């Protein structure tokens, strides 16, 4: 019987819109640091309405940890709500970036 490749973890992604006092508190910088520590790809950016958009891609376990962190945010943030949309992983997004 031929060797079968090891199971590859399923790559998923989500888009999260974070509401509250999330701009002007280094939210994007801390989000990038957290995402890189978890091995995630994607991006974070401020939106004109005062929210922050996070698109993260990686293993589901790491994504769940990222979502938990997004509900708290960095020390100076006051996260009120996080709207999440889950998607199947698209093509690889590479590194995790801060977008302007």
C-alpha positions, 0 to 999 in steps of 0.5 A: 500500500503506498504511503499516504500524505499526512492529513493537512490541517484545513485552512479557513478564514474569517472577516471580523469587524471590531466595534468600540474604541478600537482606533487610536489605541494601537489596535492594528499593531497589536492585532498583527503581533497576535496574528503572527504569533499564531501563524496567521496570514491576512490583514487588519485595517481601520475603516472610515466608520471607526471600526477595524476590519480583520481578515485572518487565514490559517488553521481553525484552532489558531483562528479561534484563539485570534477571535478570542483575542479580538473580543478583548483587544489591547489594553487601551481598547474597549471592544463592544462587539465583533461581527464575524463571517467565516469562509473557506480558505481562499488562496494563500494571503502570505504574511499578516499586514497592516493596511492603511 
